[in-house]
Amino acid sequence: MTASDGKIEYGPVLRVADLDKSRPREIEVSLNERQLKALADELGIDDLRKVRFTGTLKPLSKRDWRFTGHIGATVDQMSVISLDPVTTRIEEDVERTWIAGLEPTTADESETPKDVDQEPLGTEIDMGTVLAEALALALPDYPRGDEEVIGEQVFTEPGKEAMTDEDAKPFAGLAALRDKLTGEGGHD
């Protein structure tokens, strides 16, 4: 799908005024090759395959709407360790609520939003935007292969002893000593 401005759409854009408030509307989206390529480019990933987005858009009240659904996708990203391609299957539930009269979140409030799945209800509900946002949130932040492990990195100034992860846990030794003493004494 292509919008009138030439931008590729990833799902239906529903006019709120045209939605039937007496019953739910089923949403089912599978992206074509052109949409997959455009979304992969937008998300900055190597490849995107088999995207399926399904769910139900239900009226909550006279004016509010709630979507509950699921997104499934196969993505290829570059490993943060080896730089080799890594394929990940994503399966995530998606929920979104559009509230009439809800004020948009300001930059000051963005640190602690009241409800992260609520949005102000406008004149349209763009299911393609919901799909793209859900997929972006589900992508692995640090993709790596099953056998790839990030080892411990230790850095310090020249001439000084480096501090390890174990050194940063000073109470671990005390806990071990407490457990040893408790075990030997037989009581607390």
N, C-alpha and C positions, 0 to 999 in steps of 0.2 A: 504494500500500500504506500502511496505517496501523497503527502498533504499538498494543498494548493500552493504552499510556499516552496515546494520541491523537496522538503525534508521527508525522509523515509519514516513511515509509521510502523510500529511493532504490534499494534493491536487496535481494536475499534475505539473511536472517540465518540462517546455517547452524549447526545444533548440531553440534559437533565429534564427539560420540558417535554421531551418525547418519551421518557421512561414511564412504563406502566406501574403505578404505585400499588396496584392490587395483587401483583405476583412477582416472584423472583425472576431474574433473567440469567440464564446460563451463559457463561463465557468460555469459549474454547479457541485457543490461538496456537497455531503451528507456524513457525516462520519459514519463508522460502529462502533460497540461496542468497538472493540479493539482500534481504533483511538480515540474515545471519552474518553476512560479510560486513554490512554497515554497523550492526550492533557490536560485533567483535572489534571493529576499528574504534568505535565510540568508547568501549570499555578498556581499550589498550591491551587486548589479549591476542594471542596468535591465531586461534581458530575457535569457532563456535559451531556445534552440531546438535541436532535433535532437540531443539527447544520446544517444549510443550507447556502451555500455561492454561490452566482450567480452574473454574470455580463458579461461584454464584454471587450475583449482586442482588441484595435484598433491600427493600425499603425498611428503615428503622422506625420512622414516624412519618408525619405528613411531608417532611422535607429532607430528612437525613437518609443516607445510604450506607450499607456495609457490604464489603466484599470479603469472602473467605474462599481461599483456593490453594493451589499448589503449582509450583514451577519445577520442572525437570529440565536439565540441560547437560550436555557434555561439552566441556571446555578444555582447550589446550593453552597452557601458559608455559613460560620459560622457568625452569627450576632456579631458585635463588642460590643454590649451591653449585650445581654442575653446568648450568645454562642449557641443559638438554630440555627437550619438550616433555611436559608432564601433562597427562590427561586426567581430568577429575570429573566424576559424575556428581552433579548437584541435584539434590531432592530437598526442597524447602517448602514449608507451609507459608502462605502469604495472607495477611489480614490488613485491611485498610478501611477506615471510616471517614465519610465526608459529612461534615456538620454545617448546616446552614447557620450563618451568623458568627461562626468561629473566627476570631481574629487571627491573622497569620502570625507565626512566631517571629519575633524580632531578633536581631543579632544578640542583644543583651540576654534574651531568654534561651538562646540556642544551646547553651551549656546544659540546661536542665529542663527539657521540654516536659510539659504536663503529660502528654500521651503521644508516643512516637508514631503511632499508627493512625492518628487523626489529622485531617486536613480540612481547611475551609471548603465549603461547597461553592463552586462557581457555576457557570452555565453549562460546563461540560465535565465529563469524567473520562480521562484519557487512560484507558486500560494498557496501552502500549508503554506509557510512562511508568505505570505501576510494574509492569513486566520488567522493564529495563532497570528500575531501581531495585527490585527484589533480586534480580540476578547480580547486580553490582554488589549488593550487600552480602550475597552468598559466596562470592568468589574467595578462594583461599588468599589470605594476605601474603603468605610466604610459601608459595607452591614448591614442593620438592618430591622426588621419587620415593617409593616405599623404602628403599634401602639406604637413602641418603640421610645422614645424621649431621647436625650442626655440633661440632665439638666445642669444648670450653675454650674460650679465648681469654688470655691473661695479658694485660698490658701494664707497664709501669715506667717510671723514669729510669734512665740508665743509672746503675749502681745501687738501686733499691730492690728489695724483695717484693715480688708481685703478690697481690692479695687474690686468693682464689674464692670461688663461691662458698666453699666450706668455711673459710676464714670469716666470711660475712655473716655466719650464723653462730655467734658466740654462745648462745644458750643451748645449742645442740649438745655440747659436751656436758653441761650441767644436767640436762635432762637424762643423758645416759648414766651419769653418776647417780642421780636420784633413783633411776630404775634399778641400777645395780644394788644400791644400798637397801631399797625397798624389797628386792628379791632375796637378798641375803638375810635380812632381819625378819622376814616373814610377816611383818605388819607395818602400818604407817606410823 
